[in-house]
Structures are given as C-alpha cells and as structure tokens.
C-alpha cells in the first residue's frame, strides 16, 4: 500500500435519506455529489453520511444519499438516477461489484468519476477503504488475529460472516487466513445472512452444540457479536477479558454504540472501531481529488481495536473532530 498523506480538499454536502440540501450559493457553480449507501439503517452508515455532510458544509456542494437497503438492484437504480441528473461525482459502497458495473460504465461515458467505498471493480476511479476491510500485514485484521492467538494460543475459532457483499467476504477471508497463520484452527464458518442479532444468537447456539471446544468467535459486525454474546450467556458461559481469561473471545466490527456498551459490560470482548465519521470526510476528499485529477488509487481510514483495556480512550463518533487537512489514514506498514 502506498503512503497516504493528509489531504486538503474543496467541496461537497450530503443529507440523510432521500432529501437534498443545497449548502452553497446557487450562483457559485457548486458541484453535486451522490452517494449510494448499502443500508442506512446501519449505525455506522448514518455516521458516514454525517461525516460527508459535515465536511461538505464547509465546501458548498449539493449532495444526496440514497439507501440501497441491501438490494443490488436498488443500488444500480441509485447510480443510474445519479448519472441521469447528472451528478458531478458518484460514491457507492457496492453490494455487488458485477451487477453495478454497467451503471458505472454509464457514469464513465458521462465523464462522472466514481468513488468506491470498501469496494472497487470495473469503472471505479478511486476507493475509500476502512482498514478492517483490507488485508495488509500489520493491519487491524492481522492485529486482531494476534489478539486471539495471545488470548487462546493454538485455539479453536468459529467464524460468523454475513451477506455476501464483497467487503464482507474479503474481511472474512482475511481474518481466516491471518488466524490460521498464527496457529489458530477454524472449526466452523456460518453466514448470518439475516443480518440480525437474533439470527446470530441462534446460529451461535448451533455452532456451540456442534463444537463444544470453541475458544473464540469472530463476527463480521457488531450485531452478530452481540447475538453471540447472548448465546454464551444462555449457556452459562462468558466472554473473554483480561479479568476473565477463561472466557470465550468474541469480537465484532464497526464500533456501534451497542457494541461499545457490550464491551463495557463484558458481554463481548472487543469491537473494531472503523471510524465511520472520518470515512465520510475521506469520501469528500477522494471525490474532490477525482474531479481535479489528483486522486490517489486508494484512501485507507485507520481502524482501532476497542476492548476492556482501551475503552477508556474511546471517543463516540458524534464527538469526533475530523479534518480534510489531516485525515486518519494508514501508512505503508498499516500503522495508524
């Protein structure tokens, strides 16, 4: 991964939902940016949209956020609508990179740059990645695998993935490879395609029944981790922590408010904070750079592991200060 420097940028704004807001003077020649979120009901996606809104408020563009609601067909329609408007630049967290490529081709034919969020594929000019969706040595997924290996040397791990979005598949595969490289055994993998805590709890119960020696659960998101924690409690088991070394390691991803509370009360071990607010700011920077021809191939927003030891340093997304001149991007070694 190339070194990514802090960025300066110029323009854009976003609204949650389907309404549009103009943030600048109609005579200023402001641009219009559209973003297709995979599912705005997810807490981190709301904060990403908020990050774009806050960054854009400084810059005078118009913008709109669309909710694909986990439907690739809806997302393709979102992109086609933005091409027809036309948007000046388009961002999308692709649910299906193959399905969306035709819509991206229309954007390319109209000279509209496309910024992928945790996704790439044909027609994407540049991508913004959260570090947890990358597979770099020394990156946050590699560090999380170290966490499991330190807590449960040569342990047996269960994997709970989710809907087959490219970023979820990649993240799951990366953790699996990292865990196995550190001497951990992957006993079972299940996909929580229903994407709810209740479905995760039911799956975890089945996994525990079939594999009583599981030392840890890795989950692709926080809702699943919380469901796994509930399944452990139902069996009279508990989550690992520094004060409870005999517990089962349970980690999620996203740093949702409910997961932070679960870390605090000990029902899960840790979550990866993906910094969704600054991801929105990075999307603004990437869109600006794509329009002026200076975009880098990728922008990777640093992630951190939040557990019982580090939670004292945690800052809630609503209280974070992000800057277009000093984005929290990783360097070539995957360091924050």
C-alpha positions, 0 to 999 in steps of 0.5 A: 500500500502506498503512503497516504498523506493528509489531504486538503480538499474543496467541496461537497454536502450530503443529507440523510435519506432521500432529501437534498440540501443545497449548502452553497450559493446557487450562483457559485457553480457548486458541484453535486455529489451522490452517494449510494449507501448499502443500508442506512439503517446501519449505525455506522452508515448514518455516521458516514453520511454525517461525516460527508455532510459535515465536511461538505458544509464547509465546501458548498456542494449539493449532495444526496444519499440514497439507501440501497437497503441491501438490494443490488438492484436498488443500488444500480437504480441509485447510480443510474438516477445519479448519472441521469441528473447528472451528478458531478461525482458518484460514491457507492459502497457496492453490494455487488461489484458485477451487477453495478458495473454497467451503471458505472460504465454509464457514469464513465461515458458521462465523464462522472468519476466514481468513488468506491467505498470498501469496494472497487471493480470495473469503472471505479476511479478511486476507493475509500477503504476502512482498514478492517476491510483490507488485508495488509500485514500489520493491519487491524485484521492481522492485529486482531488475529494476534489478539486471539492467538495471545488470548487462546494460543493454538485455539479453536475459532468459529467464524460468523460472516454475513451477506455476501457483499464483497467487503464482507467476504474479503474481511472474512477471508482475511481474518481466516487466513491471518488466524490460521497463520498464527496457529489458530484452527477454524472449526466452523464458518456460518453466514448470518445472512439475516443480518440480525442479532437474533439470527446470530444468537441462534446460529451461535447456539448451533455452532456451540452444540456442534463444537463444544471446544470453541475458544473464540468467535469472530463476527463480521459486525457488531450485531452478530457479536452481540447475538453471540454474546447472548448465546454464551450467556444462555449457556452459562458461559462468558466472554473473554477479558483480561479479568476473565481469561477463561472466557470465550473471545468474541469480537465484532466490527464497526464500533456501534454504540451497542457494541461499545456498551457490550464491551463495557459490560463484558458481554463481548470482548472487543469491537473494531472501531472503523471510524465511520465519521472520518470515512465520510470526510475521506469520501469528500476528499477522494471525490474532490481529488477525482474531479481535479485529477489528483486522486490517489488509487486508494484512501485507507481510514485507520481502524482501532481495536476497542476492548476492556483495556482501551475503552477508556480512550474511546471517543463516540463518533458524534464527538469526533473532530475530523479534518480534510487537512489531516485525515486518519489514514494508514501508512505503508506498514498499516500503522495508524 
